[in-house]
C-alpha cells in the first residue's frame, strides 16, 4: 500500500508492505488483508508496524508484484485498476446536555450528533464527568456510556437518559450508569 501526496500523486509519503502469508486466502489465489490506519500529520511515519498513517485528502494506491502474469511474463507491478482510494475528512461531533440544571434525583439527557458514528454506535463511548464546583479540574466521578446502549435517531444522533442520585462524595460508583450528584456540582461530557 502506498500513501501519496494529493497535490502530487507521484510523491509517495509512506509505503506499507504486506506479506501475503498474513492475508486470508479464499478462494484459492485471492488474498484479503485488512490494513489498520491511524491519523498521521506526517510526524509518525513507521512502515514496519503494518499501520498506514493517513489524513484527509491522501491518496492510497494498492500495488501488487505479480511474479508470473497470464502470458508467462516476468515480474511486473500493477496498480489496482479501480484507482487510488481518496481519504475523506470526518465531521465534527456535537454533544449536548439537557436540562442545564436539575434537582438531585432527576435524569438528564446526553445527546451526541456525529455523522461519523457507525450505525448502532460501534465502540464509541461518552464519558460524563462530575466535577467539584470549588475546583472544576477535580473530577469526582465519571460514568461511561456506550453509544450502543443509547437510543439512535437520524443522521448519527444518539441520546441517553442518565439518572442521578444524591451522593455526599464518600462512595462514588462509576460502574452503574447512575451519576451521584450534589447541589452545585458541575457536569461535563467528554466525547
N, C-alpha and C positions, 0 to 999 in steps of 0.2 A: 504494500500500500504506500502510495506517495501523497504527501500533503504539499500542494502547490500554492504559490502566491497568487491571489486573484488578480492582482494588477499585472502580473507577468507569469502566465501559466507554465512557462518553460523553466521558471526558477523553483526548484524543489526545496521545500523548507525542512521536511523530515521524511524519512523512509523507514517503514517497519516491515521486516521480512518475517513471513510466517512459514514455518516448516510444515509441509502437508501432513507430516506424521502427527501433528497436533489437531488436525482437522477431522471432521466426521466424513466418512466416505459412504454415500448412498445416493443413487445406485452406484455400481462399480464405475470408477473413473470420474465421478462427480464429487468434489470436495467442498465442504461448507465449514467456515470458521467465523465465529462472531468476535469481532475485534472491539475491545473496550476503548472508549475515548474519554478524554478529560479536557476541560477548558485550558488553553495554553496561550499566553500572550507572547510566546517566543522565548521565555526565560527558563523553561524547564524541559527542554528537549532531551529525550533519552530513548533512543531507538531500540535499546536492548530489553525494555520492560514489557513489550507486546501491548503497549497502550499508546494510541495515537493522539497526540495533542492537537486540538482543533479550536477554531474560533469562527464566529460568523463571517461568511464570505469566502472561507477557504474552499479550495477545490481538491477533491480526493479522487485519485486515479487508482485503478486496480491494474497491476502489471503482473503478467504471468510469463514464466520462461518455459516454453514448450520444447522438450528435448527431441521430439520427433513429431512433425506435423503429418497431415493426412497424405502428403506427397512423399514422405520419407526424407524431407529436407532437414538440414542441420538446425540447431537451436535458433529460435527467433523469439523476440519479445513482442507481445501484443498487448495493446491497451484494451480494456473492456469495451466492447462495441457500443455499449449504452452511453459511453462518455463519462466525464467526471461527475462526481456527486458534489453538489454545492451545499455547504453547511449553512443552514438558516439561522437567523437570530431568534432569540426567545422573546417572550412577552413578560413585562414586569407584572408581578402579582400585587394584589391589593388585599389588605387584611382589615377587618372592622370588628368592633365590639359594640353591642347594644344590649341594654341601655348603657349610657356612660356613667350612671351612678345607680346603685341598687342597695336595698337593705340586705343585711345578713340573712341567709336562708333562701333568698330568691335565686333563680337561674339567670344567666346571661347567655347571649348568643354570640358565638365567634363565627365570622364569615370570611372565607378566602375565595378570591376570584383570580384565576390564573389559567389561561388557555393552554399552558404547557403541561398542566397536571393530567396524567393519563386517566381514562375512564376508570372509575372505581377507586381513585385516589392513589393507587400504587402503594409505594412505601413512604409516601410523603407524610410528614407529621407537623402539627402545630404545637408549640410549647407555650403554655400560659404561665406567666411568672407573677408571683405575688411579692411585692417589694415593700420594704419598711418605709413608711411615709417620712420619717426623720432622716433617712439616708436611702434615696431611691436606687442607689447602686447595690444595695444589700438585698439579695433575693432570699426570701424566707422559704418559699415553697414553689415547686413547679409541677404542672400537670401536663403530660404529653398526650396529645390526642391524635391517634392515627386517622388520616382522612378516609381510610377505608371504613371507619366507624361513623363517619359524618353522613348527612343527607346530601345527596348530589343533585344539583339543579342544572340549569342550562349553561353551556359555554364555560366549563371548568369552574363552576361555582359550588362550593361546599359549605354547609352550615352545621354547627354543632351547638347544642344547648348544654351548657356546663352548670351543674348545680353547685351551690355554695352552702357551707355550714359555718357556724361560729367556731373559731379556733383561737385560743388565747396564745398560740405560738409555742406551746410546750410540746406538742406532738404532731408536727406536720406529717401528712401522709401523701406522698406523691404518686402512689400506685393505684388509687381507687377511682380516678376520674371524677372526684368531688374536690372542689377547692375550698380549703379552710380560709376564712377571711375574718377581719375585724373592721370596725368602723374606722375609716381614714386610710385603709390600705390602698396601695396603688397596683393596678393590674396592667400587664403588658403582654402582647402576643409576639412571639418570635417565629418567623416562617422562613 
